[in-house]
Amino acid sequence: MTGHTAPTGVDSNALAEEDRDRFSGLPARQQPDWPDREVLRKTLDALPPQDLVSRASVAELRRELANLDAGGGLILQLGDCVENIETDVNASTRNMIAFLTHFRSHLRTRTGRHVVGVGRLAGQYAKPRSADHEIVNGVSLPSFRGPIVNSHQPTPQARRPSPDRVALAHAAAQTSYAAIADYHRATANLDPIWTSHEMLLLDYELRYLRRSEGDGHHLATAHWPWIGARTRQLDGAHIAVAATLSNPVSVKIGPDTAPEEAAELAAVLNPRDEPGKLTFIARLGHRNTDRLGPIVRSVHRRVEHVHWISDPMHGNTVQGVHGFKTRHVEHIITELTQFQEIVVAHGRRPAGLHLEATPEDVHECTENSHEPQDPARYRTLLDPRLNPEQTARVLSHWSV
């Protein structure tokens, strides 16, 4: 079994300057307005050059995903909305590993299927936002875009994008990968934890994009990056970078995704129709699941090998009566159930699910009309997460 830690040496195939310039010249949404890009450049150049994940481990994940359908396996992808780098990162990572492995075993026992465990882990530091500014305590502030960009603290200075935070986030990723390596050593690497995050902050991702003349470029920040619903433009930089990767990639699709757009994304991101290369993550909302069927039909007229997994969280966010953003567990379950029914009805196999969830005893998602109101139990940096009991309830509705 191949190791899942980064090599100790420097990858000599760093991205060529002309490639970096090409990507940087494309439109890229959801990027911070850095006060001084020269300071950002110097910060990025000073980051440790070592890969966080190896080419060999990415190839191993590709093989596992390629064999998923033949074995009837499932994907369980879960973790924080956004990781907190201002805490004990080692302890948080170990807790998340224990949480993920517990529910991987739980789902495996329930279904009798092999389950691939994927964490929103060791890099989920940047977040897209629907608006550049938000109102906090009656004051308009720049939106919190994740701890790699700015602070969640509600002051103008804290919300100013800071290159120093890029260095802090990368150090947190190194700490997380060290904890993951400890887990793999302790388990003889027989049941690996794979890492994923939204490939959003392009300046940072390009710093760790390695050129290859073979099977695509190697993104050395995560095993399995995804492209969010707000940055999946076919003419944009995020899709252009993803199209060059040897890593498996996922794309989130929402209720605004046209079937033809999804089909074109599939053709661009998996032009050789390779098993294990591409996954679509459906995040439609429980009232919009009827839009999934035409998307599935359109995609499979162009590309055969696509995995379909459900993110029943992001389309179901509402404002609670006590002022907290929340998600109703019942809506999450409704979307997950309908997702499975629709994919099966179109002759395809639902491959798994993607949840924002935490091992902490929080109350952020609404259940049985009991909305969050205690700030001490609402601890997310941004979006509401399932607690362990709610996670178990949602997983009990996986039926295929």
Secondary structure as UniProt FT lines:
FT   HELIX           17..24
FT   HELIX           37..46
FT   HELIX           55..66
FT   HELIX           68..71
FT   STRAND          74..79
FT   HELIX           89..111
FT   STRAND          115..120
FT   STRAND          133..136
FT   TURN            137..138
FT   STRAND          139..142
FT   TURN            147..149
FT   TURN            156..159
FT   HELIX           163..186
FT   TURN            187..189
FT   STRAND          193..198
FT   HELIX           202..207
FT   STRAND          209..210
FT   STRAND          217..219
FT   TURN            220..221
FT   STRAND          224..227
FT   TURN            229..230
FT   TURN            234..235
FT   HELIX           237..243
FT   STRAND          249..253
FT   TURN            255..256
FT   HELIX           259..269
FT   TURN            271..272
FT   TURN            275..276
FT   STRAND          278..282
FT   TURN            286..287
FT   HELIX           289..291
FT   HELIX           292..302
FT   STRAND          307..310
FT   HELIX           314..316
FT   STRAND          317..319
FT   TURN            321..322
FT   STRAND          325..328
FT   HELIX           329..345
FT   TURN            346..347
FT   STRAND          350..357
FT   STRAND          366..367
FT   TURN            368..369
FT   HELIX           375..377
FT   HELIX           388..395
FT   TURN            396..397
//
